[in-house]
C-alpha cells in the first residue's frame, strides 16, 4: 500500500469516523511522484504525508514502538 494513496485515505476516513488511529510509519512506503517536470522523491512524499497525518488524523509511530507497547 502506498503512503500517499491507500494509507492516507484509510487513515483520514477512520479518523473522520471517530476511530483513534495509530499509523506505523515504517510499515508503509510509496514511490517517486511526478508533477509536470518536477519529480518528488518517494522519501519526501512519505515524510510529507506522515507529517500531515501526525497529530491531526493519527499518532504516527515506528513499528518498534508498537511492539514495545504490546509487551
Secondary structure, DSSP 8 states (H G I E B T S, - for coil): -BIIIIIHHHHHHHHHTT---EEEGGG-B---EEETTEEE-HHHHHHHHHHHHBTTTBEEE-HHHHHHHH-
